[in-house]
Amino acid sequence: MKFSVLMPVYFKDNAEYFEEALHSITTNQQLKPDEVVIVEDGPITEELNQLLTDFERANPIIQRYRLSENQGMGKAMNYGLRQTSFDWVARMDSDDIARPERFARQVEYLKANPNVTILGSSIEEFDKTIGDKGMVRTLPENHGEIMKMMRMRNPINHMTVFYRRDIALKAGGYWDERYFEDYNLWYEMSKKGAVLHNLPDNLVDVRVGNNMIERRSGFSYFRYEKLLLKKFLKDGFISWPLYINLLTAKLTLRILPVPLLKWFYGKFLRKAV
C-alpha cells in the first residue's frame, strides 16, 4: 500500500525540532513512506532551507514545494494534498516525533480493514524530552463513538492520521479558516461516507511546550469554534440546545487564564500514562 506523507513548514518552525520530525518519518521508520511532500508556507529561514536541502539530497522520496508567501495552514495543506501521488496520505507536523512502528501499524490495520477511510491513533505529549509529561490523549476507537464525540470536540489527532486522498478532495479539502482545518475536514469527509477509526496505540510523541495551550485561549479561537458549530447546527448535525450548551462551555474555557486552561486540559482531556 503506497502512501504519501504531507508535512507543512514555515519560517517560525524550530530547525532542530524539524530535523527530529524528518528523521522520525524517514530513517527511523520500520515502514518508510513512498514520498514525503513538504510545503514551505512562504519564505523560510536559511537554517530550515539548508536542512531541507540536505535531506532532499539524501532522501529521494522528499518532494519539496514552495509557496511565495505565507498563506496559512489550511491553504498550504490543500496545495500539498493536490501534489501527493498516492491514494493514502499520512499527516505529520514539523515538531512532533513519529514512533518507529507508526506507519507499519497503521498500514497493517488499513490493509485488514479496507472500509476505513480515516485512521488516527492516540498520542503522548511531551514538553522538552519524550515522556517528561506522562500525559496521553486517547480517543474513541470505533466510528459510531467517534461521530458522537465529533459533535462536541475534535475526535481525531491530526498529526497521527492516515486518510483517503480522493475522499478528502471530494469533501473540499482543508478549509481556509485559521483554526480547525482538520476538524472541519473529518466532518466534511464523514458527509461523503468516510468511515473513521482510531487505534489505541500511542504512535506519535507530540510537543506541547510550544504555546499549544496559549493558542487555544481567547476570543479569536472561540470565534472559529463558533463558526464550525454554526455549520453543525445548519446541517442538523447538532440541535439548538446542544449548540447553546457548547457555545457557553467553550466561551467559558477560552476566557479562562492560561494556567487554569492548562489545568483543565490536563485534568479532564488527558490521561496519565
PyMOL commands that set and color helices and strands:
alter all, ss='L'
color gray80, all
select helices_A, chain A and resi 15-25+46-58+73-83+102-112+143-150+158-160+165-170+181-191+214-216+219-235+240-254+258-268
alter helices_A, ss='H'
color red, helices_A
select strands_A, chain A and resi 3-9+35-40+62-66+88-91+97-98+118-126+135-137+162-164+196-207+271-272
alter strands_A, ss='S'
color yellow, strands_A
deselect
rebuild
show_as cartoon
